[in-house]
Amino acid sequence: MRTLVNATDLAELASRIDAQGLLPKVVRSLVLATVGRIESIAERRLAETYRGYADALNDGWPRTADMLQRISDTYDSWARREDVEAELREDL
């Protein structure tokens, strides 16, 4: 089973190395872009989970299902934002 590196830890490591002047700007932007991609994957998984909960509860508890669907939509939105930000970082 693969283990993903914690995105926050990876970003912190890149920042520390960069602060010491050891990490070129291009490599730093690629690391941060990768962090964004990892975060968007995690957010998409959460969106899928909440969407499943919403679907399961829709018949008996429509208001609860609607709330869960909105949570799912929020995670989807955050994932799209992370994708855009990662693409922008790659262009630096």
MARTIVO-786970 format. One record per atom (N, C-alpha, C): residue number from 0; residue in one letter; x, y, z. Coordinates in steps of 0.001 Angstrom, whole numbers. Example, Ala and Ser with C-alpha at 12.3 -4.5 7.8 and 13.67 -1.06 7.14 Angstrom:
# residues 2
[rec 0 A [13190 -5690 7800]],
[rec 0 A [12300 -4500 7800]],
[rec 0 A [13200 -3300 7800]],
[rec 1 S [12850 -2250 7080]],
[rec 1 S [13670 -1060 7140]],
[rec 1 S [12900 30 7870]],
END
This chain:
# residues 92
[rec 0 M [835 -1170 0]],
[rec 0 M [0 0 0]],
[rec 0 M [889 1245 0]],
[rec 1 R [586 2194 -887]],
[rec 1 R [1350 3429 -955]],
[rec 1 R [908 4392 129]],
[rec 2 T [1862 5128 655]],
[rec 2 T [1565 6172 1619]],
[rec 2 T [1931 7509 998]],
[rec 3 L [981 8423 972]],
[rec 3 L [1254 9753 455]],
[rec 3 L [1952 10587 1513]],
[rec 4 V [2870 11398 1070]],
[rec 4 V [3542 12326 1979]],
[rec 4 V [2530 13378 2397]],
[rec 5 N [2534 13705 3658]],
[rec 5 N [1651 14748 4154]],
[rec 5 N [1994 16043 3432]],
[rec 6 A [1009 16632 2761]],
[rec 6 A [1230 17823 1939]],
[rec 6 A [1774 18986 2760]],
[rec 7 T [1304 19149 3960]],
[rec 7 T [1772 20247 4811]],
[rec 7 T [3234 20052 5178]],
[rec 8 D [3617 18825 5511]],
[rec 8 D [5007 18543 5853]],
[rec 8 D [5923 18792 4666]],
[rec 9 L [5500 18402 3471]],
[rec 9 L [6298 18604 2278]],
[rec 9 L [6483 20090 1990]],
[rec 10 A [5427 20868 2124]],
[rec 10 A [5522 22311 1903]],
[rec 10 A [6440 22953 2945]],
[rec 11 E [6339 22504 4196]],
[rec 11 E [7194 23051 5258]],
[rec 11 E [8659 22710 4991]],
[rec 12 L [8915 21482 4560]],
[rec 12 L [10282 21083 4245]],
[rec 12 L [10843 21934 3109]],
[rec 13 A [10054 22135 2067]],
[rec 13 A [10503 22960 948]],
[rec 13 A [10788 24381 1396]],
[rec 14 S [9953 24913 2264]],
[rec 14 S [10158 26272 2769]],
[rec 14 S [11441 26381 3581]],
[rec 15 R [11713 25389 4422]],
[rec 15 R [12933 25411 5238]],
[rec 15 R [14189 25337 4364]],
[rec 16 I [14151 24434 3396]],
[rec 16 I [15301 24293 2498]],
[rec 16 I [15494 25571 1696]],
[rec 17 D [14394 26132 1218]],
[rec 17 D [14468 27356 438]],
[rec 17 D [14998 28510 1275]],
[rec 18 A [14606 28560 2539]],
[rec 18 A [15075 29626 3421]],
[rec 18 A [16588 29570 3594]],
[rec 19 Q [17155 28392 3459]],
[rec 19 Q [18598 28232 3565]],
[rec 19 Q [19294 28488 2230]],
[rec 20 G [18516 28757 1177]],
[rec 20 G [19085 29043 -128]],
[rec 20 G [19575 27826 -879]],
[rec 21 L [19137 26656 -497]],
[rec 21 L [19600 25427 -1132]],
[rec 21 L [18673 24920 -2242]],
[rec 22 L [17508 25501 -2342]],
[rec 22 L [16528 24977 -3292]],
[rec 22 L [16234 26025 -4355]],
[rec 23 P [16568 25737 -5603]],
[rec 23 P [16281 26713 -6658]],
[rec 23 P [14785 26965 -6793]],
[rec 24 K [14472 28142 -7289]],
[rec 24 K [13079 28559 -7422]],
[rec 24 K [12259 27573 -8258]],
[rec 25 V [12818 27055 -9309]],
[rec 25 V [12084 26137 -10187]],
[rec 25 V [11709 24865 -9452]],
[rec 26 V [12660 24288 -8728]],
[rec 26 V [12386 23054 -7997]],
[rec 26 V [11359 23316 -6901]],
[rec 27 R [11484 24442 -6211]],
[rec 27 R [10524 24790 -5160]],
[rec 27 R [9112 24887 -5721]],
[rec 28 S [8963 25518 -6886]],
[rec 28 S [7624 25649 -7468]],
[rec 28 S [7066 24294 -7869]],
[rec 29 L [7932 23387 -8334]],
[rec 29 L [7462 22038 -8683]],
[rec 29 L [7020 21273 -7442]],
[rec 30 V [7757 21430 -6348]],
[rec 30 V [7367 20772 -5090]],
[rec 30 V [6014 21302 -4631]],
[rec 31 L [5859 22621 -4667]],
[rec 31 L [4595 23207 -4222]],
[rec 31 L [3447 22817 -5157]],
[rec 32 A [3728 22689 -6448]],
[rec 32 A [2692 22230 -7380]],
[rec 32 A [2280 20798 -7045]],
[rec 33 T [3260 19967 -6692]],
[rec 33 T [2958 18586 -6312]],
[rec 33 T [2120 18545 -5050]],
[rec 34 V [2445 19406 -4092]],
[rec 34 V [1657 19496 -2866]],
[rec 34 V [212 19834 -3209]],
[rec 35 G [13 20798 -4100]],
[rec 35 G [-1340 21158 -4528]],
[rec 35 G [-2073 19990 -5141]],
[rec 36 R [-1372 19204 -5944]],
[rec 36 R [-1999 18029 -6563]],
[rec 36 R [-2392 17004 -5496]],
[rec 37 I [-1522 16792 -4523]],
[rec 37 I [-1831 15839 -3443]],
[rec 37 I [-3047 16318 -2660]],
[rec 38 E [-3090 17618 -2366]],
[rec 38 E [-4230 18159 -1622]],
[rec 38 E [-5515 18017 -2431]],
[rec 39 S [-5447 18230 -3748]],
[rec 39 S [-6673 18125 -4547]],
[rec 39 S [-7162 16683 -4598]],
[rec 40 I [-6241 15726 -4591]],
[rec 40 I [-6641 14315 -4570]],
[rec 40 I [-7375 14012 -3264]],
[rec 41 A [-6829 14479 -2155]],
[rec 41 A [-7465 14247 -848]],
[rec 41 A [-8842 14897 -794]],
[rec 42 E [-8951 16100 -1325]],
[rec 42 E [-10240 16798 -1303]],
[rec 42 E [-11261 16102 -2201]],
[rec 43 R [-10816 15579 -3326]],
[rec 43 R [-11747 14837 -4194]],
[rec 43 R [-12250 13570 -3512]],
[rec 44 R [-11379 12922 -2769]],
[rec 44 R [-11801 11717 -2030]],
[rec 44 R [-12839 12075 -969]],
[rec 45 L [-12614 13182 -263]],
[rec 45 L [-13597 13622 725]],
[rec 45 L [-14917 13986 48]],
[rec 46 A [-14845 14654 -1087]],
[rec 46 A [-16063 15015 -1819]],
[rec 46 A [-16838 13764 -2201]],
[rec 47 E [-16120 12762 -2678]],
[rec 47 E [-16771 11507 -3067]],
[rec 47 E [-17426 10830 -1864]],
[rec 48 T [-16742 10858 -731]],
[rec 48 T [-17291 10253 488]],
[rec 48 T [-18587 10937 902]],
[rec 49 Y [-18563 12272 968]],
[rec 49 Y [-19765 13002 1383]],
[rec 49 Y [-20887 12881 360]],
[rec 50 R [-20526 12795 -917]],
[rec 50 R [-21548 12600 -1954]],
[rec 50 R [-22234 11251 -1758]],
[rec 51 G [-21452 10240 -1385]],
[rec 51 G [-22024 8922 -1104]],
[rec 51 G [-22967 8955 92]],
[rec 52 Y [-22572 9679 1132]],
[rec 52 Y [-23449 9826 2291]],
[rec 52 Y [-24752 10519 1885]],
[rec 53 A [-24626 11557 1082]],
[rec 53 A [-25810 12307 645]],
[rec 53 A [-26744 11412 -153]],
[rec 54 D [-26181 10638 -1061]],
[rec 54 D [-27005 9729 -1873]],
[rec 54 D [-27713 8697 -1009]],
[rec 55 A [-27003 8189 0]],
[rec 55 A [-27583 7164 873]],
[rec 55 A [-28727 7709 1722]],
[rec 56 L [-28662 8976 2085]],
[rec 56 L [-29666 9550 2990]],
[rec 56 L [-30764 10329 2272]],
[rec 57 N [-30657 10474 973]],
[rec 57 N [-31553 11352 232]],
[rec 57 N [-33036 10994 387]],
[rec 58 D [-33374 9724 385]],
[rec 58 D [-34787 9335 462]],
[rec 58 D [-35413 9592 1828]],
[rec 59 G [-34680 9292 2895]],
[rec 59 G [-35251 9417 4227]],
[rec 59 G [-35011 10750 4906]],
[rec 60 W [-33881 11376 4600]],
[rec 60 W [-33503 12630 5250]],
[rec 60 W [-32999 13631 4201]],
[rec 61 P [-33899 14184 3431]],
[rec 61 P [-33473 15051 2315]],
[rec 61 P [-32706 16303 2759]],
[rec 62 R [-33052 16883 3875]],
[rec 62 R [-32328 18092 4316]],
[rec 62 R [-30906 17749 4746]],
[rec 63 T [-30761 16634 5433]],
[rec 63 T [-29420 16188 5813]],
[rec 63 T [-28612 15842 4571]],
[rec 64 A [-29258 15173 3627]],
[rec 64 A [-28596 14826 2370]],
[rec 64 A [-28170 16081 1615]],
[rec 65 D [-29009 17105 1636]],
[rec 65 D [-28663 18363 968]],
[rec 65 D [-27437 19007 1624]],
[rec 66 M [-27383 18980 2942]],
[rec 66 M [-26238 19533 3653]],
[rec 66 M [-24967 18767 3290]],
[rec 67 L [-25049 17437 3260]],
[rec 67 L [-23894 16621 2905]],
[rec 67 L [-23467 16857 1455]],
[rec 68 Q [-24438 17065 575]],
[rec 68 Q [-24117 17358 -823]],
[rec 68 Q [-23386 18698 -933]],
[rec 69 R [-23817 19683 -141]],
[rec 69 R [-23127 20983 -160]],
[rec 69 R [-21694 20863 361]],
[rec 70 I [-21499 20010 1360]],
[rec 70 I [-20134 19752 1842]],
[rec 70 I [-19305 19133 725]],
[rec 71 S [-19885 18161 31]],
[rec 71 S [-19205 17534 -1098]],
[rec 71 S [-18857 18560 -2174]],
[rec 72 D [-19801 19429 -2489]],
[rec 72 D [-19562 20474 -3501]],
[rec 72 D [-18421 21406 -3077]],
[rec 73 T [-18357 21700 -1782]],
[rec 73 T [-17287 22561 -1274]],
[rec 73 T [-15928 21895 -1462]],
[rec 74 Y [-15835 20606 -1115]],
[rec 74 Y [-14572 19894 -1317]],
[rec 74 Y [-14204 19837 -2801]],
[rec 75 D [-15188 19632 -3680]],
[rec 75 D [-14921 19655 -5128]],
[rec 75 D [-14371 21011 -5561]],
[rec 76 S [-14955 22062 -5034]],
[rec 76 S [-14506 23412 -5365]],
[rec 76 S [-13068 23642 -4891]],
[rec 77 W [-12774 23202 -3687]],
[rec 77 W [-11420 23355 -3158]],
[rec 77 W [-10412 22565 -4004]],
[rec 78 A [-10818 21372 -4442]],
[rec 78 A [-9926 20555 -5275]],
[rec 78 A [-9636 21261 -6601]],
[rec 79 R [-10661 21846 -7210]],
[rec 79 R [-10441 22588 -8459]],
[rec 79 R [-9511 23775 -8229]],
[rec 80 R [-9690 24469 -7104]],
[rec 80 R [-8821 25599 -6780]],
[rec 80 R [-7376 25142 -6625]],
[rec 81 E [-7165 24028 -5943]],
[rec 81 E [-5812 23502 -5779]],
[rec 81 E [-5193 23145 -7129]],
[rec 82 D [-5997 22593 -8045]],
[rec 82 D [-5483 22267 -9371]],
[rec 82 D [-5017 23517 -10105]],
[rec 83 V [-5820 24573 -10050]],
[rec 83 V [-5459 25824 -10719]],
[rec 83 V [-4201 26417 -10098]],
[rec 84 E [-4149 26437 -8771]],
[rec 84 E [-2976 26992 -8095]],
[rec 84 E [-1721 26175 -8402]],
[rec 85 A [-1858 24853 -8488]],
[rec 85 A [-712 24007 -8819]],
[rec 85 A [-228 24298 -10240]],
[rec 86 E [-1140 24476 -11159]],
[rec 86 E [-752 24825 -12528]],
[rec 86 E [-37 26173 -12574]],
[rec 87 L [-527 27123 -11811]],
[rec 87 L [126 28431 -11772]],
[rec 87 L [1529 28334 -11185]],
[rec 88 R [1696 27510 -10146]],
[rec 88 R [3019 27329 -9539]],
[rec 88 R [3996 26677 -10524]],
[rec 89 E [3475 25746 -11355]],
[rec 89 E [4335 25086 -12344]],
[rec 89 E [4856 26083 -13360]],
[rec 90 D [4094 27135 -13622]],
[rec 90 D [4486 28136 -14614]],
[rec 90 D [5538 29111 -14097]],
[rec 91 L [5789 29114 -12791]],
[rec 91 L [6766 30066 -12233]],
[rec 91 L [8170 29751 -12659]],
END
